[in-house]
Amino acid sequence: MRIVIAGGHGQIALRLERLLAARGYEVAGLIRNPAQGDDLRKAGAEPVLCDLESASVEEVAAHLQGAGAAVFAAGAGPGSSVGRKDTVDRGAAVLFADAAERAGVRRYVVVSSMGADPAHKGDEIFDSYLRAKGEADEYVRGRSGLEWTILRPGMLTDDAGEGLVRLEASTGRGPISRDDVAAVLAELVEAPGTAGLTLELISGSTPVAVAVKDVAGN
């Protein structure tokens, strides 16, 4: 199965690409900087040049043709402006969802953020980020052609993954390593029983595969 990841050079995306490639998947990562291509190749993924801030739905859908799943892991990143929170964290997410639906890719997994809410109050850049992510999540939930799962990790860390998590509709605040987020995403791609769920993720005591099976009702 081919899996296409938006934001293919992100810290979580690169980890996910390694995991999926090791499982035998054909993995492609969308990037806008060709200099990042070697990093994706080292992770076992095919780099695909595509700027989600300027591409059309048709262009992105062409990259998604034949894929069995799509993962939105793009983000404007720390230090970006309020404007880019809107064009990437909201706009690119909407575009990628539309393109997946256009290409007939039903399985769709989103990396969101704990606290994402279109009605979130506040004037700081991070407040804008949470509103943008919340608006994108709401849009994805309305796409009847997608079997979507939205993952909302807690505070991200670069600690080595322990493979033990808490994955529920509501977990409360807490940290989670990027390693463990990627491990959960790899399981979610293979867990269509989680379609229609918005899940929060923090470090915990349940093995990743078990946590995903529990929420999928397996």
Phi, psi and omega in degrees: 000141177266135179235129181250130184243122175278137185079045191295345180257007178292162183297319177287320183299316180298320177296317180296319179301317179299316182295314182292320178297322179294336178274000176094008178282154169271116188245135175234139178238128178279127178225157177251350180248112182299338179294343180274354186302319182297325179297321178291319179299320178296331178277355179092016183246154175274122176282134180235118181286120180195118178267107184290350177276345182231346183288156175270165176302319182297319180296315181291320179300326179297324178288339182266353182302131178083357180283149176265344180201154177228143179233124176265108181234020181278157177196151179293332175089163179300142178085356180281161184280168174301322180299319180284335172300324180284315185286331181259299187294333174256299188300313180293326178294319177295315180300315182294322177295315178299319182292321178298316179295319179297322182276356180078022177271111186274317183285122190218118183243134183244132169267108181253215182211140175300132182093357178300130185196121180298341180258013181301136182266154175129157185246002179280164180299321180295328176297320177296322178299313181295324176293316180298315179295321179295319179295320179296317179299316179299321179296314180299320180300336181271000182271105184290341181274000183246138169265082191268150167226130179252124180252126181242092180288157173280210183293120185281138177231164176260016176297153176297138180293142178256348181074015180236124189219171168237118185233109184210172176299325178214118182251340193084168185290154177169166180274162175204135180285150176298326176303314183287328175298314179298320180296320178294317179300319179299324177286321182296323178304326183265010185236076180297344176294349177268002180301137180088005182252142169250119190238138173263151186221126172220171175297149182200214185234004183256130177304144186308308183299322179292318181300318180291318178297324180297314183285336178280350180079019179276000000 
